[in-house]
Amino acid sequence: MITQINDSTNLITAINQVSTSHFVINNRIYQDQLQAVELKNNHIFCDYTVNGTYINMYTFFGETLIDINQLLTNTFSPAIIYHTEKIKIMISEFPISICTEWDLVFALLITEKKIFIDGHVVFDFSYSTFDPLFLKPFLPLIKNKNDLVLNFKINRFSAYHHLKIESLPEQKIKDDYYLLPDRFQLYKFFKSAYSFLYKRFMQRKQNPYSTIKSTVSLKNHIVFLGFDYHYRGNSKYLYDALMSLKENGHPYWKDIDIYFVSADSSHFIDPVASSTKSLIASAKVVILESFKPDDIVINGVSINLWHGIPIKRLFLDSKELNQNSHIFLYRLRKYRALSTTNYFVTDSPKVNHIFRSAFPFHKTILIDTGYPRVEYLIAMQKKHEYISSLKQSLDIENSKPIVLYCPTWKDYDYVEPDFTTISEHYEVLVKGHPESTASIKGRNVSHLSTEDALLVADIVISDYSSIIFDALNINKSVLILMDDFEQYSRTRGIYDGIMETLFPIYFNWEDLLNDFQNQQLKFVSSHQFCHNHEYATASIINVIEKNLS
């Protein structure tokens, strides 16, 4: 449990009254994010915004434990979930009287070596000005600690906030090294100008990812960006439904211009055409199915159709250490893009809490109508002539059961199972993830849409992909193979609450192969997240119409 201290006027009194294991000192908390934090038997540093805007350039999110002096960047704010008992002990033993939260922070920097990390964006701070009196009493203790890296951080922090204190002996480190003011140690030689130079350079780095909308005049048209500019999935079926209304002379939709940005067909708008960005910027409604590209400005209403119930952890719930460490401003770019989402479509109300902890949806409306692609699947599973024509186009024998293998994308080397070993008794189709370059043995059906591949299959095998739930929605026999579970859960993370609902799971390829050979396959039964999708498309169209009007 976490106590929230909203008024820090009498901080020590308030802390002494805390009876829960942890507490926070802030009256501006993102509650969905706070509830998602996994508490430790210690203090936890979380992520934060400043006046509602994400500004941080930390690269350590994804780590579990870090050196505490890594926290002290120029724009550091005390985004800490404090361990109550440890703080009470520290206050009673610390040689300097602690009155404010900044006193707590500097005391922690002096007394602690490590701090736990959680990537959820829990706090929102206002811009603060620092009085040098906050820091001066702690300088002798900081100097006695003889931590040259901490001293460097204090010197730089003081220069940034115009705190006139004596310079501490330091060891220069490559922290924020891509920022020119730090690269040339301007904090040391041009203290009066350092803050201005640092802010100017930081602004130049972050400006391309601004969430500020331009002042263009919005026009009454819709633009689809699809799933990374591809005509597939939810975007395809929603677009087809709208175009059907338009082409059949629907009194409202016949005069609405609808565009799809994709290189998949000459009928669509070219993503790299010079006029495409202005077309998107002037649209009243823009429809996505994944993350917004960095170079796109959306001034109208954005609706994200997303692409499935997540088994693998997403963004703020995920470790994503590799992305945070190696992709420039990864969290900032992604956070800012997601925070501008107006509507977000989910497949079931039972998973809404996951998206609210994974994404910065403080102002986003979640629409749990289900997905247009699943509505298509449910309607087409009874179209036996259509399914037969798909099989004929693949030249498939009806005498063999059809197995479809659809794995998710992985950012590490993974040896795919060899399904040719069961080809004597099964027709094995393989459809890899669009982003994957892995070579999988089996009959490649990448030219088929995922939905049509599901329709022809008798048995569907997957791992961490949301295709599992699509298959269960149309009563397919589903097998789950997670023979790399330890590595995947370590690098990406798994939602335990979702995993617990999936049973049984094969954690070893040999076990699955033996069950194929012995015809004792253990299928996943019907699932609680299967949802009535009968009106998914119509419900989303109603939202679009409302925002056009």
Phi, psi and omega per residue, in radians:
M1 nan 2.589 -3.100
I2 -2.210 2.208 3.043
T3 -1.593 2.401 3.120
Q4 -1.827 1.994 3.085
I5 -1.601 1.907 -3.069
N6 -1.543 -0.508 -3.116
D7 -2.058 1.985 -3.083
S8 -1.742 0.335 -3.125
T9 -1.037 -0.827 3.066
N10 -1.966 1.252 -2.935
L11 -1.095 -0.820 -3.065
I12 -1.118 -0.702 3.078
T13 -1.063 -0.758 -3.139
A14 -1.113 -0.721 3.136
I15 -1.133 -0.730 -3.129
N16 -1.128 -0.358 3.131
Q17 -1.564 -0.127 -3.132
V18 -1.252 2.268 -3.139
S19 -1.978 -0.082 3.127
T20 -1.535 2.965 -3.078
S21 -1.200 -0.515 -3.091
H22 -2.401 2.829 3.052
F23 -2.581 2.793 3.040
V24 -2.221 2.709 3.136
I25 -2.075 1.568 -3.117
N26 -3.087 2.444 3.080
N27 -1.797 0.137 3.100
R28 -2.151 1.555 -3.043
I29 -2.094 2.388 2.984
Y30 -1.498 1.764 -2.946
Q31 -1.109 -0.680 3.111
D32 -1.051 -0.635 3.138
Q33 -1.285 -0.716 3.133
L34 -1.073 -0.732 -3.118
Q35 -1.167 -0.372 -3.111
A36 -1.486 -0.170 -3.108
V37 -1.267 2.303 3.063
E38 -1.528 1.993 -3.060
L39 -1.242 2.536 3.094
K40 -2.062 2.956 3.074
N41 -1.478 0.854 -3.111
N42 -2.980 -3.056 3.083
H43 -1.340 2.674 -3.114
I44 -2.335 2.226 3.031
F45 -1.647 2.247 -3.140
C46 -1.996 3.078 3.109
D47 -1.543 2.974 -3.035
Y48 -2.786 2.893 2.989
T49 -2.014 2.895 3.051
V50 -2.158 2.056 -3.040
N51 0.895 0.705 3.067
G52 1.429 -0.046 -3.101
T53 -1.926 2.362 3.099
Y54 -1.420 2.149 -3.076
I55 -2.165 -0.093 -2.924
N56 -1.284 2.619 3.127
M57 -2.164 0.396 3.089
Y58 -1.112 2.509 3.098
T59 -2.017 0.077 -3.056
F60 -1.615 -0.066 3.132
F61 -1.137 2.326 -2.952
G62 1.997 -0.438 2.994
E63 -1.289 2.796 3.060
T64 -1.661 -0.709 -3.036
L65 -2.466 2.341 3.140
I66 -2.327 2.885 2.967
D67 -1.109 2.310 -3.011
I68 -1.131 -0.476 -3.117
N69 -1.254 -0.151 3.046
Q70 -1.174 -0.304 -3.098
L71 -1.242 -0.522 -2.896
L72 -1.439 1.284 2.962
T73 -1.539 3.049 -3.118
N74 -1.092 -0.607 -3.082
T75 -1.742 0.347 -3.124
F76 -1.038 2.376 2.956
S77 -2.234 2.651 -3.021
P78 -1.331 1.225 -3.116
A79 -1.492 1.165 -2.982
I80 -2.104 2.338 2.921
I81 -1.648 1.969 -3.006
Y82 -1.519 2.455 3.014
H83 -1.427 2.049 -2.947
T84 -1.012 -0.917 -3.046
E85 -1.125 -0.717 -3.135
K86 -1.148 -0.648 3.121
I87 -1.193 -0.727 3.133
K88 -1.075 -0.706 3.111
I89 -1.157 -0.770 -3.122
M90 -1.076 -0.754 -3.135
I91 -1.069 -0.723 -3.095
S92 -1.228 -0.468 -3.055
E93 -1.801 -0.230 -3.021
F94 -1.270 2.401 -3.036
P95 -1.250 -0.223 3.133
I96 -1.989 2.478 3.128
S97 -1.159 2.291 -3.129
I98 -1.816 2.156 -3.087
C99 -2.143 -0.527 -3.049
T100 -2.127 2.969 3.099
E101 -1.166 -0.592 3.096
W102 -1.142 -0.561 3.002
D103 -1.052 -0.758 3.108
L104 -1.033 -0.771 -3.086
V105 -1.095 -0.854 -3.118
F106 -1.176 -0.570 3.065
A107 -1.129 -0.702 3.093
L108 -1.133 -0.721 3.129
L109 -1.065 -0.542 -3.124
I110 -1.449 -0.695 -2.987
T111 -1.620 -0.447 -3.066
E112 -1.796 2.651 3.055
K113 -1.814 -0.610 -3.070
K114 -2.222 2.792 3.022
I115 -2.564 2.517 3.110
F116 -1.317 2.678 -3.080
I117 -2.128 2.411 2.980
D118 -2.365 2.273 -3.002
G119 -1.428 0.015 3.131
H120 -1.242 2.481 -3.107
V121 -1.566 1.610 -2.941
V122 -1.605 -0.621 -2.935
F123 -1.949 2.667 2.923
D124 -2.217 2.180 -3.113
F125 -1.968 2.765 2.943
S126 -1.659 2.790 3.090
Y127 -1.091 2.384 -3.077
S128 -2.037 2.583 2.942
T129 -1.896 2.480 -3.019
F130 -1.894 2.292 3.041
D131 -1.527 2.260 3.138
P132 -1.017 -0.347 3.102
L133 -1.111 -0.425 3.087
F134 -1.068 -0.660 -2.963
L135 -1.702 -0.600 -2.982
K136 -0.951 -0.746 -3.122
P137 -1.083 -0.383 -3.065
F138 -1.583 -0.216 -3.033
L139 -1.035 -0.763 3.109
P140 -1.054 -0.665 3.134
L141 -1.216 -0.672 3.101
I142 -1.116 -0.740 3.141
K143 -1.126 -0.701 -3.141
N144 -1.164 -0.485 3.124
K145 -1.143 -0.466 3.081
N146 0.996 0.692 3.062
D147 -1.724 1.762 -3.016
L148 -1.156 -0.515 3.093
V149 -1.230 -0.780 3.075
L150 -1.054 -0.707 3.115
N151 -1.039 -0.755 3.086
F152 -1.011 -0.776 -3.131
K153 -1.115 -0.720 3.139
I154 -1.138 -0.763 3.129
N155 -1.041 -0.792 -3.104
R156 -1.206 -0.753 3.110
F157 -1.040 -0.727 -3.126
S158 -1.156 -0.729 3.123
A159 -1.122 -0.710 -3.111
Y160 -1.114 -0.692 -3.074
H161 -1.715 0.244 3.071
H162 1.011 0.681 3.091
L163 -1.586 2.052 -3.079
K164 -1.510 1.605 3.124
I165 -2.263 2.847 3.111
E166 -1.204 2.517 -3.124
S167 -1.287 2.396 -3.129
L168 -1.667 2.591 3.046
P169 -1.083 2.341 -2.936
E170 -2.418 2.913 2.991
Q171 -2.151 2.049 -3.121
K172 -1.196 2.354 3.074
I173 -2.206 2.835 -3.132
K174 -1.503 1.150 3.123
D175 -1.781 2.254 -3.035
D176 0.931 0.724 -2.954
Y177 -1.193 -0.352 -3.137
Y178 -1.377 -0.059 3.082
L179 -1.583 2.084 -3.029
L180 -0.951 -0.735 -3.128
P181 -1.037 -0.584 3.126
D182 -1.399 -0.588 -3.092
R183 -1.046 -0.634 -3.128
F184 -1.820 0.289 3.040
Q185 0.931 0.741 -3.132
L186 -1.137 -0.382 3.099
Y187 -1.086 -0.403 -3.095
K188 -1.562 -0.657 -2.988
F189 -1.774 -0.396 -3.120
F190 -2.298 1.087 -3.018
K191 -1.023 -0.666 -3.076
S192 -1.191 -0.517 -3.093
A193 -1.776 -0.130 -3.003
Y194 -1.057 -0.791 -3.103
S195 -1.045 -0.774 3.127
F196 -1.086 -0.802 -3.103
L197 -1.137 -0.731 -3.132
Y198 -1.094 -0.833 -3.132
K199 -1.100 -0.660 -3.128
R200 -1.134 -0.799 -3.129
F201 -1.206 -0.670 3.101
M202 -1.115 -0.706 3.119
Q203 -1.067 -0.715 3.126
R204 -1.133 -0.625 3.117
K205 -1.200 -0.648 -2.988
Q206 -1.658 -0.338 -3.069
N207 -0.961 -0.660 3.136
P208 -1.065 -0.273 -3.085
Y209 -1.989 0.478 -3.135
S210 -1.172 2.568 3.084
T211 -1.708 0.077 3.134
I212 -1.232 2.250 -3.115
K213 -1.444 2.581 3.121
S214 -1.411 3.015 -3.019
T215 -1.747 0.472 -3.138
V216 -1.201 2.691 3.090
S217 -1.402 2.190 -3.112
L218 -1.342 2.491 3.132
K219 -2.003 2.735 -3.012
N220 -1.425 1.026 3.079
H221 -2.328 2.870 -3.102
I222 -2.018 2.424 3.061
V223 -2.181 2.203 3.019
F224 -1.651 2.283 3.005
L225 -1.745 -0.162 3.089
G226 1.119 -2.875 3.065
F227 -1.592 1.677 -3.093
D228 0.957 0.801 3.101
Y229 1.176 0.435 3.101
H230 -1.953 2.495 3.132
Y231 -1.514 1.484 -3.122
R232 -2.826 3.028 3.042
G233 1.107 -2.613 -3.097
N234 -1.011 -0.666 -3.115
S235 -1.068 -0.766 -3.130
K236 -1.028 -0.857 -3.036
Y237 -1.298 -0.560 3.053
L238 -1.226 -0.752 3.106
Y239 -1.061 -0.790 3.136
D240 -1.046 -0.697 -3.132
A241 -1.151 -0.737 3.125
L242 -1.164 -0.724 3.135
M243 -1.157 -0.576 3.086
S244 -1.126 -0.744 3.093
L245 -1.082 -0.761 -3.110
K246 -1.136 -0.837 -3.066
E247 -1.254 -0.404 3.106
N248 -1.580 0.177 3.008
G249 1.337 0.488 3.087
H250 -0.969 2.299 -3.023
P251 -0.985 -0.508 3.112
Y252 -1.573 -0.830 -2.955
W253 -1.439 -0.259 -3.065
K254 -1.107 -0.434 -3.097
D255 -1.830 0.086 -3.140
I256 -1.611 2.234 3.077
D257 -1.426 2.292 -3.103
I258 -2.212 2.155 -3.087
Y259 -2.086 2.572 3.042
F260 -2.166 2.115 -3.134
V261 -1.580 1.906 -3.103
S262 -2.909 2.589 3.043
A263 -1.623 0.118 -3.067
D264 -1.265 -0.320 -3.110
S265 -2.691 2.613 3.105
S266 -1.215 -0.244 3.122
H267 -1.351 -0.222 -3.070
F268 -1.734 3.051 3.125
I269 -1.495 2.268 -3.129
D270 -1.190 2.187 -3.123
P271 -1.018 -0.505 -3.071
V272 -1.734 0.069 3.113
A273 -1.127 2.566 -3.058
S274 -1.104 -0.471 -3.081
S275 -1.573 -0.112 -3.007
T276 -1.141 -0.773 -3.095
K277 -1.101 -0.694 3.138
S278 -1.229 -0.555 3.077
L279 -1.109 -0.743 3.116
I280 -1.196 -0.764 -3.086
A281 -1.100 -0.506 -3.090
S282 -1.675 0.002 -3.095
A283 -1.325 2.406 3.057
K284 -1.212 -0.567 3.135
V285 -2.343 2.272 3.057
V286 -2.118 2.295 -3.047
I287 -2.033 2.162 -3.141
L288 -2.055 2.993 3.037
E289 -2.353 0.061 3.119
S290 -2.623 -2.546 -3.120
F291 -1.476 2.498 3.130
K292 -1.180 2.310 3.065
P293 -1.071 2.567 -3.083
D294 -1.035 -0.609 -2.989
D295 -1.574 0.136 -3.106
I296 -1.806 2.333 3.046
V297 -1.893 2.185 3.096
I298 -1.918 2.003 3.133
N299 -1.712 -0.406 3.109
G300 -1.524 -2.755 3.130
V301 -1.452 2.309 3.104
S302 -1.854 2.326 3.112
I303 -2.130 2.093 3.140
N304 -1.805 2.041 -3.111
L305 -1.395 -0.271 -3.095
W306 0.877 -3.030 -3.004
H307 -2.490 0.435 2.965
G308 2.535 2.877 3.030
I309 -1.251 2.222 -3.040
P310 -1.498 2.259 2.901
I311 -1.632 -0.751 3.095
K312 -1.391 2.510 -3.119
R313 -1.157 2.561 -3.073
L314 -1.971 2.479 2.990
F315 0.552 -1.803 -3.020
L316 -1.179 -0.386 3.071
D317 -1.455 -0.315 -3.020
S318 -1.646 2.765 3.107
K319 -1.275 -0.897 3.069
E320 0.793 0.699 -3.092
L321 -1.075 -0.712 -3.119
N322 -1.095 -0.760 3.133
Q323 -1.145 -0.782 -3.123
N324 -1.102 -0.588 -3.070
S325 -1.432 -0.560 -2.925
H326 -2.064 -0.213 3.124
I327 -1.800 2.144 -3.033
F328 -1.009 2.161 3.109
L329 0.897 0.679 -3.038
Y330 -0.964 -0.935 -3.076
R331 -1.167 -0.741 -3.123
L332 -1.048 -0.825 -3.099
R333 -1.102 -0.788 -3.080
K334 -1.239 -0.735 -3.129
Y335 -1.069 -0.844 -3.098
R336 -1.117 -0.683 3.134
A337 -1.127 -0.757 -3.104
L338 -1.252 -0.561 -3.050
S339 -1.184 -0.260 3.138
T340 -1.609 0.058 -3.131
T341 -1.202 2.226 3.119
N342 -1.529 -0.772 3.128
Y343 -2.288 2.502 -3.140
F344 -2.375 2.176 -3.058
V345 -1.608 2.300 3.079
T346 -2.107 2.874 -3.044
D347 -1.555 -0.291 -3.101
S348 -2.841 2.455 3.095
P349 -1.092 -0.321 -3.102
K350 -1.276 -0.207 -3.138
V351 -1.953 0.075 -3.094
N352 -1.025 -0.650 -3.109
H353 -1.103 -0.509 3.121
I354 -1.167 -0.803 -3.130
F355 -1.172 -0.527 3.132
R356 -1.298 -0.444 3.064
S357 -1.523 -0.486 -3.090
A358 -1.448 -0.521 -3.034
F359 -2.173 2.687 -3.137
P360 -1.403 1.281 -3.038
F361 -1.797 0.834 -3.122
H362 -1.172 -0.490 -3.115
K363 -2.099 0.171 -3.055
T364 -1.609 2.424 3.072
I365 -1.620 2.153 3.093
L366 -1.583 2.261 3.132
I367 -1.935 1.845 -3.086
D368 -1.665 0.976 -3.110
T369 -1.464 -0.291 -2.940
G370 1.653 3.083 -2.995
Y371 -1.854 2.456 3.067
P372 -0.994 -0.616 -3.105
R373 -1.172 -0.576 3.120
V374 -1.317 -0.605 3.032
E375 -1.038 -0.721 3.084
Y376 -1.076 -0.806 -3.128
L377 -1.039 -0.795 -3.108
I378 -1.108 -0.690 3.131
A379 -1.218 -0.669 -3.017
M380 -1.484 -0.268 -3.104
Q381 -1.136 -0.311 3.111
K382 -1.681 -0.048 3.141
K383 -1.527 1.388 -3.001
H384 -1.132 -0.602 3.121
E385 -1.130 -0.704 3.138
Y386 -1.135 -0.768 -3.140
I387 -1.125 -0.680 3.098
S388 -1.101 -0.674 3.131
S389 -1.167 -0.609 3.073
L390 -1.114 -0.757 3.137
K391 -1.124 -0.701 3.125
Q392 -1.114 -0.677 3.132
S393 -1.141 -0.430 3.107
L394 -1.643 -0.066 -3.122
D395 0.986 0.880 -3.096
I396 -1.707 2.373 3.061
E397 -1.333 2.352 3.121
N398 -1.314 -0.174 -3.073
S399 -1.331 -0.359 -3.109
K400 -1.849 2.444 2.984
P401 -1.113 2.522 -3.093
I402 -1.753 2.142 3.100
V403 -1.838 2.245 3.087
L404 -1.970 2.145 3.094
Y405 -1.858 2.065 -3.116
C406 -2.274 1.568 3.126
P407 -1.478 2.846 3.055
T408 -1.500 3.052 3.115
W409 -1.429 2.510 3.121
K410 -2.316 2.492 -3.091
D411 -1.730 0.499 3.058
Y412 -2.509 2.888 -3.135
D413 -1.201 2.207 -3.123
Y414 -2.410 2.250 3.128
V415 -1.478 1.921 -3.112
E416 -1.219 2.556 3.115
P417 -1.145 2.653 -3.125
D418 -1.715 1.742 -3.073
F419 -1.444 -0.044 3.093
T420 -1.153 -0.313 -3.137
T421 -1.207 -0.260 3.117
I422 -1.969 0.152 -3.013
S423 -1.210 -0.271 3.126
E424 -1.151 -0.599 -3.064
H425 -1.949 -0.161 -3.103
Y426 -2.350 2.554 2.974
E427 -1.548 1.976 -3.027
V428 -1.787 2.085 3.069
L429 -1.896 2.498 -3.123
V430 -2.199 2.250 3.044
K431 -2.299 1.769 -3.117
G432 -1.299 2.901 3.079
H433 -1.153 2.442 -3.103
P434 -0.984 -0.504 -3.114
E435 -1.549 -0.122 -3.036
S436 -1.552 2.518 3.053
T437 -1.923 0.161 -3.103
A438 -1.148 2.519 3.090
S439 -1.647 2.136 -3.093
I440 -2.096 2.235 3.133
K441 -1.314 2.271 -3.094
G442 2.520 3.071 -3.101
R443 -1.422 1.986 -3.056
N444 -1.322 2.190 3.106
V445 -2.128 0.679 -3.106
S446 -1.115 -0.344 3.120
H447 -1.284 -0.334 3.094
L448 -1.446 2.583 2.973
S449 -1.165 2.703 3.114
T450 -1.015 -0.662 -3.105
E451 -1.146 -0.764 3.135
D452 -1.203 -0.593 3.069
A453 -1.102 -0.690 3.088
L454 -1.132 -0.673 -3.090
L455 -1.110 -0.622 -3.101
V456 -1.452 -0.281 -3.030
A457 -1.389 2.582 2.956
D458 -1.696 -0.658 -3.130
I459 -2.204 2.321 3.117
V460 -2.022 2.239 3.090
I461 -2.019 2.247 3.067
S462 -2.582 -3.078 -3.094
D463 -2.137 -1.512 -3.087
Y464 -1.917 0.269 -3.042
S465 -1.522 2.554 3.103
S466 -1.253 -0.081 3.075
I467 -1.050 -0.400 3.088
I468 -0.954 -0.796 -3.070
F469 -1.294 -0.584 3.054
D470 -1.078 -0.764 -3.128
A471 -1.136 -0.723 3.138
L472 -1.155 -0.544 3.124
N473 -1.119 -0.410 3.101
I474 -1.995 0.441 2.964
N475 1.070 0.593 3.032
K476 -1.376 2.672 3.031
S477 -1.351 2.142 -3.003
V478 -2.050 2.316 3.038
L479 -2.057 2.391 3.134
I480 -1.973 2.168 3.123
L481 -2.049 2.003 3.112
M482 -2.221 1.128 -3.091
D483 -1.391 -0.015 3.044
D484 -2.066 0.516 -2.987
F485 -0.978 -0.782 -3.086
E486 -1.088 -0.781 -3.125
Q487 -1.199 -0.740 -3.104
Y488 -1.156 -0.770 -3.127
S489 -1.190 -0.500 3.125
R490 -1.301 -0.691 -3.060
T491 -1.551 -0.565 -3.064
R492 -2.003 -0.751 -3.094
G493 1.707 2.589 -3.091
I494 -2.200 2.504 3.028
Y495 -1.392 1.888 -3.100
D496 -1.045 -0.661 -3.124
G497 -1.092 -0.575 3.078
I498 -1.360 -0.772 -3.124
M499 -0.989 -0.690 -3.085
E500 -1.137 -0.332 -3.139
T501 -1.589 -0.145 -3.113
L502 -1.783 2.013 -3.112
F503 -2.712 2.413 -0.032
P504 -1.490 2.934 3.102
I505 -2.218 2.384 3.026
Y506 -1.579 2.094 3.105
F507 -1.763 0.114 -3.115
N508 -2.536 2.230 -3.110
W509 -1.090 -0.669 -3.124
E510 -1.087 -0.647 3.114
D511 -1.120 -0.732 3.112
L512 -1.149 -0.742 3.134
L513 -1.075 -0.755 3.121
N514 -1.085 -0.701 3.140
D515 -1.208 -0.554 3.013
F516 -1.095 -0.831 -3.081
Q517 -1.168 -0.589 -3.132
N518 -1.620 -0.008 -3.123
Q519 0.946 0.813 3.113
Q520 -2.219 0.789 -3.064
L521 -1.161 2.460 -3.125
K522 -1.853 1.772 -3.059
F523 -1.559 2.659 3.009
V524 -1.279 2.354 -3.139
S525 -1.420 3.128 3.113
S526 -0.979 2.676 -2.918
H527 -2.113 2.548 -3.106
Q528 -1.166 -0.349 -3.137
F529 -1.536 -0.044 3.046
C530 -1.142 2.356 -2.891
H531 -2.311 2.618 3.087
N532 -1.283 1.926 -3.068
H533 -1.786 0.302 -2.998
E534 -1.032 -0.586 -3.075
Y535 -2.056 0.397 -3.089
A536 -1.019 -0.923 -3.080
T537 -1.113 -0.791 -3.127
A538 -1.080 -0.669 -3.130
S539 -1.150 -0.709 3.129
I540 -1.207 -0.677 3.102
I541 -1.074 -0.648 3.093
N542 -1.077 -0.689 3.111
V543 -1.143 -0.745 3.122
I544 -1.070 -0.821 -3.111
E545 -1.072 -0.716 3.125
K546 -1.032 -0.710 -3.086
N547 -1.421 -0.406 3.010
L548 -1.265 -0.588 -3.090
S549 -1.361 nan nan
